[in-house]
Every structure is written in structure tokens, then in C-alpha cells.
Amino acid sequence: MDEVMADAVAEHLSRYNLEFGEALTKADLTGKWVWDAVSPDRHAMLERELRSADFFEVLNVMPDAQRVMQRLQTNYEVYIATAAMEVPTSFEQKYRWLGKHFPFIPPSHIVFCGDKSILLADYLIDDNPRQLKLFKGEGILYSSPHNVDVTGYKRVKDWLDVEKLFLG
């Protein structure tokens, strides 16, 4: 979900820049996670915001994600898998976010997990190479600033690429 359907990096940057009066951009994160781009004394703020009562609920939807996901459902059985165990306080927020932005995905097709190797599916679109490495089907890397240097996976840069890949 995060960094594939929901723009968590933009929210991190917005909150970080507001707190510290900086102008950190996605370009500044090229090849790095946000945690690697800021000084360690500011990690507590990032963690606090990530675990706040509204972080995941206010994320912007990635462009074209809703339309393409709806189209994918005509030809595929679509599930949403999110590594929610990494931030256990995110469950309810993510569930509400999905209901608001993707109401056509039934709750029975939402999987909250930690390790996505438990998924038995043909494809997994994810921004995190760690999750793709564990996955038994075909992993597809969704481009994000932190994974620009990752190789070894089919890559999509956005939802238009996903649409071309799966729907022609």
C-alpha cells in the first residue's frame, strides 16, 4: 500500500519540513530511505509522526492508482497487502484509508501482514525489494526514491506502467 498506492514519502517530507523549517524533497532521497537522509537526532520526530493518530489516514493516493486498480479487477483477482506490522498503530488508519479511496476492494481482499512471503499470489507490486525477495511469485518493483539503484526485478515507474503491463 505505502509508496505504491499511498504517497507516504510526501507526507513524511511535509511533516519533517514543517517541523524543522527545511525543504527536503524526494530528489534529496534518491537512493535513500527518509531515515538515511536526515540526521539521527531527528529520527525520533519521524518515528513519532509515523505512529501518530492520522499519518496513514491522510496520505495522498498515487496518481491513476484508483482507476487502474478498478480496471485490474475486471481481469484479475486483486488483493491489497500491507506490511502493517511494521507500524502496528496503522491498522485502523490504513483500513479507513482503503475504504475511502478504494471502496471497490472488498475487506476480504485486504491483507495486513509483516512478511509478504506468506502471500500466495502470481504477482506482487511493491516498493520494498526486501518484500519482493521473500515473495514466491513474480515481484514487480514500484519505483520510489529509495529503490532507484535496485536491480533484478521488473520495474514500473507509476500506475500507467502497471496498466500497460497487465492490461496492454
N, C-alpha and C positions, 0 to 999 in steps of 0.2 A: 504494500500500500504506500508506504512512505518513500518518496523520491521516485515513484513510478506513477501513482495516481494522485498523490498529495505532495505538494511542494513544501516539505519540511525544512529544507535548506533556506529558502527565502524567509520563512518565519524565524528560524534561528538568527539569521543575519539581521533581520529587522529588530528583533528584541535586543540583540547584542549591541548594534549600533545605537539604539535609543539609550541603553543603559550607560554606554561608555563614550557617547558622542563621537563615534568613529564612522567610517564609510566603507567598511569591509564589503566586498562584492563577491559574487560567485566566481568571477575571474581570479580573485585572490585565493580561491580554494582549489585551483587546478592541481590535481594530483594529491590532494589532501582532504581529510575529513575536517570539519569545522574545528574540532578539538585540537587538531595539529596546527591550525593557522593562528591560534590565539595563545597568549602566554598562559602557563599553568595556573597562575594565580587568579585567572578568570574562569577556570573550568567549573568552579562551584556555581557561578551565575548561570552557565549553560545548563548544568545539571538541574538547578532549581527551576529554570524555565521549562525544561523538558518534562519535568514532573509536576508542573503547575496544573491547576484545575481546568485550564482552557487551551493549552498548547495545541493538542491534536485536533480539537474541535474547530479551530479557526483556520486551518490550513487551506490554501487555495488549491483548486483542482488543476491538475496539469492540463494544458490546452488539448482539446479534442478527445480527452480520455472518456468522457461520458458518451459521446456519440459513437466512438469506435467500440467501446465495451458493449453498448447496446447492439451494434451490428454483429459483433463477435458471437453474441448469444444466439443468433439465427443459425449458425453453423457449428458451434462448439458448446460444450458444457463448461461454463465459466465459473471458477471459484476465485475468491479473494483470500489470499493467505498473507497474514501479517505477523511479524515476529514480535508480537505484543509482550511476550515475557521479558524482553529486554527493558521495557518500561511498564511494569505491571499496573501503574496508575492510569495507563492509557486505554484500557479495555472499553469502558463506557464511552469515553470521548470518541474513540475510533468507531464504535458501533453506531453512535448517533451521527457521526460524520458520513459514514457509508449510507445510512438511511436517508439522510438529507440529499446527498449528491448522487447516489446510485440506488434509488429506491427499487429499481427493476432487478437488483441482485437479491434473491431471497436469503433470509438469515441462515437457512440451512446450507448455503454456499459461501459462508464466511468462516474461515479457519483462523483461530487465534493460536499461535504456537511460538516456539522459540527456535527450534532446529527444523528447517524445512525439508530435511531428509525424510521426514515422516510422510510427506505428501506422495501419493501415488497418482501421478498425472503424466501426460505426454510432454508438456511444456511448463516452464516457469520463467516468467519475465521478472527480473529483479535487478536492483542496482548494486547489490552486495555480492561480490564474487565469492565470498565465504559461503553464502547460501547456495549459490549455483554449483559450487564444488561438491557440496554434500548431496545435492539433488540427483536422483537416479534417471530422470527423463532428460530432455534436451533443455539446457539452460540458455536463456537469451538475456544478454546484459543490456539493461536500460541505461543509457548514458547519463552520468551525473558528474559534477566536477571531480569528486574523489576517485572515480574509476577510469579517468581518461587514459591512463597508461596500462590498463589491464588488457591482456590479450588472451586468446584461446577460446573465446566464446563468440557466437553470432551476436552482433550488436545492433540495437535500434536506438536512434537518437531522440525519437519522440513518438507520439501516438499515430502520426501519419505513417511512419515507418512500420509500426505494428500493423496498421491497416493494410499496407501493401504486402507485408509478409504473409499474413493469414487470409486476406480477402482479395488479393490481386489488385 
